[in-house]
């Protein structure tokens, strides 16, 4: 066990002497999403097979960054609630023009696809753990699918269902309630629970569903005003940045 599993993630700031080159970023007409999405990419740690590093591609407005706010909110509960990812270190690159790029060092988990190839009846095992008998029977009538699970978790976050009638696992309900708080804290946030944003942890307690990235901010976290789909930049220049929006000191872990 890593010592950081029993404490909150370490918060590290790394000053960069140069400004972030927004103009160069705007010239990139296409972003390679092979190892991640348009806003972040992830790579396994070559020195530790149990670790994974997630880097944000563009400067982030931390107050509008759904992933940062989610990790910040669940960090005190990462050890006690198995539905949260375990993040050991959050590293912030702060450029001389005030822009910030966070990166997250965390546990390496199994994707649903990887777990499906190794674990027989994966979805059934997860469903039996999280659902009430009534909810499980209802889903089995229509053919139990992963979509049932992700959809019900989204409905829980959005408060469109009575979670105590659907879910039997108190830890999952507690996790969803915390995500609700983050979701309701910013009108730019929306739910984003799907196969790519949930993963599997294998441990002494068996197969564990992990809610790795349940919210999205619909681009509001991009501090430079860069649209990765159109390749355009708006708002900031290389010489100016809104330090209030991106200040780590204003919004520390």
Steps between C-alpha positions, in 0.01 A plus 500: 500500500623848418514734800302759302201266494424595861534876457379760255687546169823700507465841337812609306551823307773526236566852371587527129718799410348538153143600406268240358500536121132542420561606140688177427222303664249670272693385195440134586203421280466143621566340838613139511260327739662156483585501872215711625232754418516850357572656840725243669727206428625221719800271503613216727804569716792313335670460839197379695241276337247590771506871421341717233552866408221719363608829340269781398582610146421871542517762777215458744267737681494291817173643629325381183699178469254219574770235538711712736196588711397133512845385615516785749161405647561126527865518613418470874298184428722317252609247757165447669279488191608248235292664225742794485829486308818516706706802401838523672633827363363804315771695318434851370716664236464875540630700203641851528183648348291342777352208308484164678511140375422228755613137484386213720707203618262222594439129523483303177160339454350260248277630224159335467619339176811356669299373795234347273765298320632356826195477728200287410159662566661833600184709461292249694754502786496879520120514479453245779724712722336839442129440433206423725327170422208684341719714274715204399194293410362788292821540300530124444158501333633717220844343489756641742754728331776739606280783373250426780770564758646816347153641430379440856812662645444805279136516608615483860741790454228703330253405779255343256458179700464395861842344549392300806245316285760423230835452674575272794865600548523787749851589384376550144215719623747708702727534196211613280388751763846658503504513120157668522656780705770560241247475217273759665787736582551620143238548228760408235534146636304206358503128560728282287470146631573248226723201433809718447455684830457204734767239570568189704729447798599148596590465865455297818127581505454374145372689195446868567330754273681839504342828389808649341359803316123540549467869406593724208528877478421537130820692429447768767826395669717597204671807642649609171163497327627242251254283308676168426244410234522822296863584577412858593604707798305777669540702817860493618827585329850384588553812708187500715311257715220523752683400818177502701353232277806276504652563841604189689532710812131601475386139461746266673448136578 
